[in-house]
Amino acid sequence: MRRIISLVTLSLALAAGGSAAMASPRAEHAVAARREFREPLRDRSHRPELRFERHDLRPGFRWEHGDWRWGGREWRWSPGRYVRR
């Protein structure tokens, strides 16, 4: 019976948002740091600046500049390439 009561108490505490791990300031800081790190990655509106890519002129080809692409969690650089005319 005691075990059932303690399990119910634990589940109610977790449902209310509290836990034994969150009681320490170190754990709260870790959660806040993780949250701060993830916030900018989800922001698709702030696209990074374009990178400068050095390329040579090649007969029969044209150069397509690289671009930033959204990879689901972060911006990923897709490098430039030569394309046949």
C-alpha positions in Angstrom: 0.0 0.0 0.0 2.8 2.4 0.8 4.4 1.7 -2.5 1.2 2.6 -4.3 0.8 5.8 -2.4 4.4 6.8 -3.1 4.0 6.1 -6.8 0.8 8.1 -6.9 2.5 11.0 -5.0 5.5 10.8 -7.5 3.2 10.9 -10.5 1.2 13.8 -9.1 4.5 15.7 -8.5 5.7 15.1 -12.0 2.4 16.1 -13.5 2.6 19.3 -11.5 5.9 20.1 -13.1 8.2 19.3 -10.3 10.7 16.5 -9.9 13.6 15.6 -7.6 16.1 16.3 -10.4 14.8 19.9 -10.8 15.2 20.6 -7.2 18.9 21.4 -7.6 20.0 24.7 -9.0 22.5 22.9 -11.2 19.8 21.0 -12.9 17.7 24.1 -13.4 20.7 25.9 -15.0 21.3 22.9 -17.3 17.7 23.1 -18.6 17.9 26.9 -19.0 21.2 26.6 -20.9 19.8 23.9 -23.2 16.7 26.0 -23.9 18.9 29.1 -24.7 21.1 27.0 -27.1 18.1 25.6 -28.9 16.2 28.9 -29.4 18.4 30.4 -32.1 18.5 27.2 -34.1 14.7 27.1 -34.5 14.7 30.7 -35.8 14.4 30.5 -39.6 14.0 34.2 -40.1 17.6 35.1 -39.3 19.5 33.6 -42.2 23.3 33.8 -41.9 25.3 36.0 -44.3 26.5 34.5 -47.6 30.0 33.2 -47.7 32.5 34.4 -50.3 33.6 31.5 -52.6 36.5 31.8 -54.9 36.1 30.2 -58.3 37.8 30.2 -61.7 36.2 30.8 -65.1 35.8 27.5 -67.0 34.8 27.3 -70.6 31.4 25.6 -71.1 30.5 26.0 -67.4 28.8 28.7 -65.3 29.2 29.1 -61.5 26.2 28.7 -59.2 26.9 30.4 -55.9 26.5 28.5 -52.6 23.5 29.2 -50.4 22.3 28.6 -46.8 19.6 25.9 -46.5 17.4 25.1 -43.6 18.2 21.6 -42.3 15.4 21.2 -39.9 17.2 22.4 -36.8 20.0 24.7 -38.2 21.2 26.5 -41.2 23.6 24.4 -43.4 25.9 25.8 -46.0 25.5 24.3 -49.5 28.7 25.1 -51.4 28.7 26.5 -54.9 29.3 24.4 -58.0 30.0 24.5 -61.7 27.1 23.8 -64.0 27.3 22.9 -67.7 25.8 25.6 -69.9 
